[in-house]
Structure formats: structure tokens, C-alpha cells
Amino acid sequence: MGTFLRTHWLKILTILALLAWYIFFLAYPVFLTPADIGRHITNGAVLMTTPLSGWGPILHTNFYTFTNQNFPFINHHWGSGVIFYFVHRLAGFTGISIFGLILNCATFLLCFGLAYRRGGFKVVALISFLVIPLLGYRVEIRPELFSYFFVMLFWLLLSEWKEGRLKNKWLWMIPLLECLWVNLHLYFFFGFAVCGIFWLEALLTKPRDTKKIKLLTIIFLLMMTASLINPSGFKGATYPLRILNNYGIGVQENQSVAAISKSNPGDRGLILFKIILASFLILGAVAFFKRRAALRRPDLLLAAGFAALAWLMVRNVTLFGFVALPTVTGLISLLLPAPSATQPSRALKRGAASEPAAQKPWGWAIAGGAAVIFILVLYWPRFPELWNTRDIGLMPGIPDAANFINQNHLAGPLFNDFDSGSYVTFYLYPRLRPFVDNRPEAFPTNFFKDTYLPMNTNKTAWEAAVKKYDLNLILYSLDSRAPYALPFIVTRLTDPAWAPVYADNYAIVFLKRNERNAALIKQFEIPKDKFSLEQG
């Protein structure tokens, strides 16, 4: 009994340590200037303070920007905005950070439980330690966090049901959850993928279990019906098929792993992704030839699918990490020696996977030490930065530029850069509307090609747009990584038609030189010699 209790508490402490390791990578303050969360909160605030009859423009048009306010757009993550709004109203950005940590940790625990079914505790803990930095690759609080959670929950429910540990009644939760998911994030269609893979596996398994196939077919059809329960109906349910058709500007998170690695070869997260991907492919190939009959085909299909999606778009790298953890754990457990038949483990009796036979303490100590050394070597250049930036809540100084604009009643129309649109929506709407925000799908393609991008790179196009939109104010992010951002700022600093009146670590504000702004410019203009920006 004493040994059991010691083992039990050791496992709990190990899980807590892994959660702390995960939180170390996630605990980054809310960087609101380039992030989406401000717009999501405003979405929720506007929806909750608007009569239901007035929701149409918020849900179906661009709504916030003054340049394309009536452009048709499906607000597919409106439900996330409502949740974020209530969290923010209750506990501010500290609450937003804590909510994100709780949701991420809940997803990890689902993932850990799924992996534990596939391998012994020591294997799961070791692989978790290695994969966690990849799970923390994207630190922003986004609606996609709900998709991470639902992918793992659907996979866990279907896997447990398939292996006889859950009764049929639990599967009826899935269409209800799909109804919620479709209103939270665009990745709701991954629910179809998870269920479809289990349906295909049941169809290909011999002898066929017709009852299981029939039940999964009904569940899948109910999921499809549930996806129609959104404000845009059929168009909302099929929006994932069309969203990329209207991208008039590139977004970094939609670039491939190869493209990002080329521009930033030192990206530690992508290096780790490639190592985990290679491990999955090698282990999968070896297991296919050695233990083919014992392979969990749904696991392999899910991991392969998400690996391909992650390679094509880095926004999916974290999701691949979640899927890889149970899959790689299962493959390693298949290839390690099985436990002695004369000494069944307690874990096996409880339904969890048994520990592999090779469990000599020195063996696991070597494996654990190697894992720690590997992560230290890989992430050592980043550890000082990670350590110094760990925090929750809003990053200090973020509201200052918006406060300056509001307190001094700076008037629009406003020109802002692509990255800061959500910031403008959160702090300045409805007094000022953004010129653009970082939702390419919410704007006509030609708006970026013919208006926004030329304004940033061409003097004639800029002057024509200033006249057309009667621009009076500029708010530009200093953190923008767009190649045209710094040259645009430098050009405005040398442009006699514009005066810099505010700057901090995150943003710079310009006012147009005219009679209306003369007093403000006289009071706040920043001398040119205060800036050290250099073009090029």
C-alpha cells in the first residue's frame, strides 16, 4: 500500500511539473497591438449591448472599418468573442491570460490522458516534456484554443468508445459539442475529420461491426446538421472551404514551415517540429513493418493529416504537437518490449497501457537526462528571453498610444497599419474606426492590392489616398514585420505634411499639418532628432 501511494503521488507531482513546464512557455503577457484579442472582446461587447435584431451587420459584414464597412463577411468566431468579453469584463486582461492558461492546460490533460492509454506513464511523461515547447509555440489567446480542446475531446471520446471503455450514449455529446464549436472557431470541420476517420476505420475493420458503423454514420450526419446551426447557416457551415479564396495580403501564420524556416532558420519551435515530425515518420514506418496488426490506424491518419496541415501553414504546428503526443507515445510503446505475462501491471487492469518491460531505473534516468539536455541545447539561446518575459495580463504601456489619442481628442479619419487594426477597434471604436485590420478575408482582394499596399510603398498612391479618404491621423505599429513598415514610418518622419506627436515602444502617432491640428502639433510635436530610425 505504501509503494502504491508513493507511486500515485509521484505521478501527480510529475503531471503538475509538466503543467508548470507548459505554463512557462505560455505565460506571455497580452501584446494587444498586433493581436486579435482586442477585436474579439469588442465583438462580444457590441453583440451583448445590441438588440438581437441588430446583430446582422456585426455577423455578416466587415462592420468596424470605415473603408469597407459593408463588405460581406462571415464572423465565424463570434461566440469566442462573447466568451472573451465576459471574461474580460469580469477580470480584465489578467482574467483573459488565466482563462487561456486554463483552457490550454485542460487540452493538455486530455492529450496526456489519451497518450497514457497508449503507453506507460514514464513514456508519456518523457514525450510530454519534449513536445510541450511545441505546444507553447503560439502564445496568443485566440479562438483556435477552443479548437485544440475540441479536437482532443472528440478524439478521446471516440477512442475510448471504440475500445469499449465508454458506452454508446457518450457519443451523443459530439453533435451537441459540434453545434457549439461551429460558433467558436473556423476549425469546427476538424470534428468531421476526427469522426470520419473512426467511421472509415470501422468500415475497413473485418469482421465489420454494423452497429458501430450505423451509430457513427448517425453521429456524423447529426454533426453535419449541427454545423448548420450558426448565424450564416449553410454559408457558415461551408465557409472553411472558401475563406482562403479572398486573401489579398499574405499572413505570416499562413506561410509554410519551409518558407518561415528560410526567412528565420533559427526558429526553435520549427526545428523542434521537424524533429518530432521525423520521429513520427520513422517510428510509424518501423511499426508498420514490425507491428502492423497492432497499429491504431485512426491515430496514424490524424497525425499524418495534421502533420501535412502544419507543414503547409505554421498556424497548425501546435495542433500537430497535440496530436503527435499520443501517436508517438503509442508507437514507442508498440516497439518497446512488452511486460512480463506473469506480472500484469495495475495500469493494465485499470485500462491504461502497461509499462514497457525495459524499466530499469538507470535506463529511464539516461532517457530523461538526454531529453533535458536536448531541450536545453535547442532552447538555450531563448531561455533568457523566455525567463525575462514571463508574465500574465496586459503588457505594460500597451494602452498609452490610444490613451494619448483619446485624451487629446485627436480626430480622424485614421490611417493604421494591418497589424494594429484590432488595437484600434478595441481602444478607439466607435469614435474612430480602423482603416484596415488583420482579417484579409473581411476585405475585397483589390483593396489590399490597389489601395493599402501601394499607400505604404508609393508616394503618389499615398497622397491620392490621403485626399480620397481625407486622412487626418496615423497610428502605426512599431512591431510590424512587414517589409514596407519601417520605410513607411521613416518616410512619414521626413514628410512635411505630417508631424509625429507621440511614440512609445509599440506605436507611433502622426497628425496632418493643417489649421485644425495646429495647436496640438505645437504642443506635442516630437523633434526629428529624437528618432534614430534609419530607412533600409
N, C-alpha and C positions, 0 to 999 in steps of 0.2 A: 504493500500500500504506500509506503514511504517513497519507494522508487517511482511509482505511478504519479504521485503528487509532484515530485521533483521534476519529472518529465513534463507533466502538464503545465506547471508554472514556467518552465524553461521555454516551452513553445509559445506561451502567451507573451513572455518578455521578448522573444525573438520577433514575433509579429509586431509588437509595439516599437521595437527598434527599427524594423523595416518601414513602418509608418513614419517614424521620425526621419529616417533617411529620405523618404519620398517627400515629406513636407519641406525638408531642407532645399530641395530643388524647386518646389512650387512656391515657397513663401517669398514672392517678389511683389513689391508694392504696386498698386494700380497706376499704370502710366497712361493717364487718360488722354493725353494729347493725340497720340496716333491710334488709340484703341477704339473698339466698337462699343464698349460697355456703356458709355455715356448716352449714345443714341438709343440703346436698348432700354435704359432706365426711362428716358424721355418718352419712348414709345408707350411703355407701361403707364406713365403718368398721364399722358394725353388720353389714352384709352379709358383709364379709370375715372377721368374727370370729364369725359364726353358722353352724352347720351348715346345709347346703342344705335339709334338711328343715324348718328353722325360718324360712325366708325368707318364707313365706306372709303373716304379719301385716305385715311391712315393705313388701311389694309390693302388698298388696291392701286395707290399712286405713289409717286416719289415724295410728295407731301411737304417735306421740310425745305428743300432748296427753292430759291426764287427763280432759278434759271429753267428748271424742268419740273415744276411743281405738279403738273397734271399728267406727266408721263406714266403710262400704265406699268404697274409693278406689283408683284405678289409678295406681301410681307409675310414670309413663310415662318418666321421665328417670333411672331407677335406674342405667343404665350410665354416665351422665355422673358420677354420684356416686362410682362406683368409680374412675373415672379421676382425678377431683379428689382423692379420698382418697389415692391412691398418689403423686400429685404433691405434695400437702401433706405426706405422711409423709416424702418424700424431701427436700423443700426448703422446707417451711413456706409461709407466705403470699407470701414473695418468689418462690418457685417457682410459686405459683398465678398471680401477676402476670405472670411471664415466659412461662408457658405460654399465658396469654390473649393476650399480645402476639404470640407466635409464630403462634398459630392465626389471629389476625386478619390478620397480615401475609401469611400463606400464602394466605388468602382473597383479599386484595387483589392478590397476584401472579397468581392465577388470573384474577381480574377484569381486571387490566391486560393479561394475555396475550390474553384474549378480545377486549378492546377494540382491541388492536393489530392483530388480524386484520381489524378493521372500519375502521380509519383509520390515517393516518400517525402516526409516533411523536410528532411535535410536537403534533398534535391530541390524542392520548391523554394526553400529559403535561399539557397545559393543562387539559383537562376533569378529569383526576385531581386536580389541585391544587384545583380549585373544589369537587369533590364530597367530598374527604377530610373536611372538617369535619362533613359529614352522616354519613359512615361512623363517625365518632367520637362520634356523638350519645349512644349508650348505652355507658357505660364499665364497667359491672359485668361480672364474669366469670360468665357464665351458660351453661346448656346450649344456648341458642339459637346460640352461636358455632359449634357443630358444624353446625347447620342452614345458617348462612351459607356455610360451607365446602362442604357437600354440594350446595347449590343451584348454586353456581358451578361445581363439579366436574362435575355432571351436565350442565349447560348446555354446558360446554366440550367434554366427550366427545361429546355428541350433535351439536354444531355442527361439530366437526372431522370426525366421521364423515360427516355429511351432505354436507360439501364435499369429501369424498374424501381427506382427509389422515390418516384413521385407518381401519384395517381392521376388518371386522365383529367380529373376536374381542374387541376392546376393549369392545364393548357388553355382553359377558357379565359385566363387572365390576359393572355397575349393579345387578342384583338382589342380588349379594353385599353391596354397599355399603348397599343398602336394608335388608337384614337387620340391619346394624349400626346404621343411622340410627334405625330404629323403637325401639331400646332406649336411644337417647341423648336424643331430644327429640321433642316432640309434632308439630313441623313436618315430620315424615317424609313426610307426604302431599303436600308440595310436590314431592317426587320424582315422584309420579304426574302432577302438573300439568306439569312440565317435559317428561317423556317423552310425555305425552298431546298436548301442543301440537305436538311434532315429528311424532307419528303423524298428527295431523289435517292438518298441513301437507303430509305425504307423500300423504295421501289426496286432497287437493284439487289437488295439482300435476298438470298434464297435459303430456305423457302420463304416466300413473301407472307408477311403478316397483314392480311387485308384489312383488319380492324384498325391497325395503326395507320395504314395508308389512307383509309377513309377519314379517320379523325384528323390527320394532318391536312388533308385536302379541304375539309370543312374549315379548319382553323385558318388556312391560307386564304380561302375565299372571304371569310369574315374579316381578316386583316385588310384585304383589298377594299371591302365595303367600309371599314373603319377609316381608311385613309381618305375617303370622300367627305368625312365629317370635319371640314375645315372651311374657313370663310370663302375660299375660292373654289370649293367643290372639286370637279374633275380637273380643272386647270391647276388647282393647288396640288392635287394628288400626282399629276404628271409633270409638275414643274421641274423636278430634278433632271428630266430628260432635255429641258430646253434652257436652263439657266445660263450655261456657258455660251449659248448662241449669241448673246448680246454683250459680250465683253469688249469694250472699245479701248481698254487700257490694261496692261499687264499687272498682275498682282503677285508679289514675291511668293506667297504661300501656295500659289497655284503652279509654281515652276517645278520642274523635275529635280530629283536628287542629283542627277548628273549636272544640270545647269547650276544649281546652288553650289555644288562641290567645286565646280570650275571657278566660280567667282569668289568662293570662300573655302579654299581647301582645308583650312584649319577648323572647320565646324565640327566640334567634338560629338555633337548629337548625331550628325550624319555618318561620321566614322563608326560610331557605335551601332547605328542602324545597319550599316553594311556588314559589320562583323556578325550581328545577330541574324541577319538575312542569310549570310553564307553558312552559318551554323545550322540554321533550319534546313537549307537545301541539302547540305552534306548529310546531316542526321536523317533527313527524310529519305534520301537515296539509299543510305545504308540499311535503314529499317525496312524499306520496300523490298530489298533483296533478301534480308535475313529474317524478318518477322512480318511478312506481308499480311498474313491472315489476322494478326493481332492489331493491325493499324486502325486507328479511328479515322475513317475517311472524312467525316464532317470537319474534324479538326484540321486536316491537311488542306481541304478545299478552302476553308475560311482563311487559314493563314496564307495560302498561296494567293487568294484573291486580294486580301488586304496588303500583302507584300507588293503586288503589282500596282495597286492604287497608291501606295506610299511612294513607290519609285516614280510614278508619273506626277504626283503632287505631294510636296513635302507637308502639306496640311494633314496628311493621313499617316505620318510617321508614328505619332503617338498611338493612334488606333492600332496600327500594326504591332506596336510593343505590347499592348494589352492582349492581343490575340496570340502573339508569339509565346508569351509566358506559359500558358497551359500546354500549348502544342509542343514546344521544345522540351518542357518537363516530361511530357508523355513519351516523346521519342527517346530521351535519355533513359527513362525508366524501362522502356522496352529493351534497350540494348545492354543495360547493366545486368549482371547475374541475378536470377530470381532468388527469393528467400528459401530457406530450407523447408521442405514439405512437412517435416516433423515438428516445426516450431512456427505455426501461424501467428502473425502479429495481431495485436489488439486493433491496429488501424484497419486491417483486412476485415476483421469481424464487424467493425463499425461501418464498413462500406467504403472507406478511403483506400487508396492504393497502398500496398505493402511496401515497406522499406526494402531497397535492394540489398542483396546479401553482402556485398563488399562494404562493410560498415566499420572497419577498424578505425579507431579514433584518429590515428596518425594520418590515415588516408583522407578523411574529411578535413582535418586540420591543414593538410597540404593544399587541398582544393579550395578551402576558404581563404587561406593566405594568398594563393595565386589570384583569386578573384579580387581581393583587396588591392594587391599590387597592381593588377591590370587597370582597375578603375583609377587608382592614384596616378599611375603613369599617364593614362589617357586624359584625365581631367586636371592634372596638377596645374597647368598654366591658367586654368579658370577658377581654381579654388579661392584665391584671394578676392577676386571679383564677386564670386558667389557669396563668400562669407560676409563681405562688406555691404552687400545689397539685400541681405535677408531682412524682410520686414513684411507687415501687412498694412492694409488701409491705403489711403491715397498718398502718392509720392509727394513729399513736401514741395511747396511752391507751384504746383500744377495750376491752381485756380488764379494765380496772380495776374496773368495777361488778361483773362476775361474780367477779373475784378477791376482792372485799370480801365478797360473799355466801358464797363457798366457804370462805374463810379463817376467817370468824367463824361458820360452820356455821348460817347463817340457815335456818330451817325453813319449809316450805310448809304447806299448798298455796299456790301462787303465782298471782297475777293479773298478766298482762302485756298490753301493747297489741298490736294486729295486726302492727305493723311489726317488733317485737322478738322475735317467735316463733322465728325461725331462730337468733338470737343465743342465746336460752335453750337451744335444742336443742343448739347447738354447745358451749357452755361449762358448762351446768348439768345436762344429761341424763347419766345416768339418776337422779341424786339428786333433782333437781327436774324436773318436766315442765311445759311451757308450758300456759297456759290456752287460748291461741289462737295460730295462726301465719298467715302471709300466703299461704295456699293456700285461697281461697274454695271451690274445688271439693272440698276434703277435709272439709268440714263440712256439716251439714244447713242448708238455707237459713234455717229458722226459728231456728237458733242465733244467727245474727247479728241477725236482726230482733227476736227476742223476748228474747234474753239479752245478747249482747255490746254492741250499740249502746245499749240502754236503760241498761246498767250505767255507761256513760260519760256519759250525759246526764240521768239521772233519779235523784234521791236515794233514793226508795223502792225502785226496781229494784236500785240498788247495794246497799243494806242487805239486801234479800232474798237477793241472790246471795252476799253475804259469809256470810250464815247458812247458805245451802244448800250451798255449797262449802267452808265452814269456812276461808275465806281468811285467811292469816296474814302474807303478804308481797306487796309490789307492786314490780314492775320496769317502769318506763315510759320509753319513748324520748323524749328532748327534741327530736329531729329530726322527729317525726311532723308531717305537714302536714294531718292530719285536722282538721276544724273544731272537733271536740269535745276534742282532745288538751289544749290549753293550759287551757281551762276545767276539765277534769277534774283536772289537776295542781294548779291553784290551789285548787280545792275540797278536795282532799285535804290541802293545806297548812293549811287552816283547819278541818279536820275533827278534833275532839278524840279521835276513836277511832284515829287513825293518826299516827305520828311519822316525819318524814323523818330517815333515818340516813346517807344517802350521796347525793352528787350530783356530777356532773362535766359536761363539755361535751356528753355524749351521752345520759346516762341519769340517772334519779333513783330511789332506793330508799326504800320506806316499810315500817315494821313496825307491826303491830297492837298497840295498847296492851293488854297483858294480863300476867298474872303470869309466863308463860313468857318473855316478851321484856323484862321489866322491867330486867334488868341490862344488856342490850345497848342498850336505849334510853337508859338513864342514861349509858352510856359514849359513845354515838355520835350522839345526837340533835342535829340542826342547828337552832339558834335561828331562829325565823321571820324575824327582821330581817336574816338573811343572804341572804334571797331578794329579788329585785327583780321577780319575775313579777307581772303585773297581768292580771286577767281582763278579757276583751273585746278 
